[in-house]
Amino acid sequence: MAEIKELSQKEKLKLKTKASAKKFNQELKKAVNTAIVAAFGFLMALAWRDVITEYVNELTALSPVQGKLVSAIIITLVSVAGILVVTKLFSVDEEGK
């Protein structure tokens, strides 16, 4: 009888271990996915940096501060808007978990 109970405990431990390993693998995949997406986002930002800077410099050529302040403000506003849109699009429903 004690042997059956011991096997039952071993099976429970085995199931918990498998569940833990599965959750770890899921979290690892999420982290790797996030890192790769961030890397591509950074690459896109670098690609667009010169284009945006050139365009803003053309728009603010007559500014007394050579467009640096206006450029920083415009880029900040566009970035915040982008962050808000992306956050809204990719938000996870925490209540559904």
C-alpha positions in Angstrom: 0.0 0.0 0.0 2.8 2.4 0.9 4.4 1.5 -2.5 1.2 2.7 -4.3 1.2 6.0 -2.4 4.9 6.5 -3.1 4.3 5.9 -6.8 1.5 8.4 -6.7 3.8 11.0 -5.2 6.4 10.3 -7.8 3.9 10.7 -10.5 2.7 14.0 -9.0 6.3 15.2 -8.9 6.8 14.1 -12.5 3.7 16.0 -13.7 4.8 19.1 -11.8 8.2 19.0 -13.3 6.8 18.6 -16.8 4.4 21.5 -16.3 7.3 23.7 -15.0 9.5 22.8 -17.9 6.6 23.6 -20.4 6.0 27.0 -18.7 9.8 27.7 -18.8 9.9 26.9 -22.5 6.9 29.2 -23.2 8.5 32.1 -21.3 11.8 31.5 -23.0 10.2 31.6 -26.4 8.4 34.9 -25.4 11.7 36.4 -24.3 13.5 35.4 -27.4 10.7 36.7 -29.6 10.7 40.0 -27.8 14.4 40.4 -28.2 14.3 39.6 -31.9 11.4 42.0 -32.5 13.3 44.7 -30.5 16.4 44.2 -32.6 14.4 44.6 -35.8 12.7 47.7 -34.4 16.1 49.2 -33.6 17.3 48.4 -37.1 14.3 50.1 -38.6 14.9 53.1 -36.4 18.5 53.4 -37.5 17.4 53.1 -41.2 14.8 55.9 -40.8 17.0 58.1 -38.6 18.8 59.9 -41.4 15.6 60.3 -43.5 13.7 61.9 -40.6 16.6 64.1 -39.7 17.0 65.3 -43.2 13.3 66.0 -43.6 13.1 67.9 -40.2 16.2 69.9 -41.1 14.5 71.0 -44.3 11.4 72.0 -42.5 13.2 73.9 -39.8 16.0 75.5 -41.9 14.9 79.0 -40.9 14.7 78.2 -37.2 17.2 80.2 -35.1 18.3 77.0 -33.2 19.1 75.2 -36.5 16.2 72.8 -36.1 17.7 70.7 -33.3 15.0 71.7 -30.7 12.2 71.4 -33.2 13.6 68.1 -34.5 13.8 66.7 -31.0 10.2 67.8 -30.2 8.8 66.3 -33.5 10.7 63.0 -33.1 9.5 62.8 -29.4 5.9 63.3 -30.4 6.1 60.8 -33.3 7.8 58.3 -31.0 5.2 58.6 -28.2 2.4 58.3 -30.7 4.1 55.1 -32.1 4.5 53.7 -28.6 0.9 54.3 -27.7 -0.4 52.7 -31.0 1.9 49.6 -30.6 1.0 49.2 -27.0 -2.7 49.4 -27.8 -2.3 46.9 -30.7 -0.3 44.3 -28.9 -1.6 44.6 -25.3 -2.3 41.3 -23.6 -5.6 40.8 -21.8 -4.5 40.2 -18.3 -8.0 39.4 -17.0 -8.3 36.5 -19.4 -5.4 34.6 -17.8 
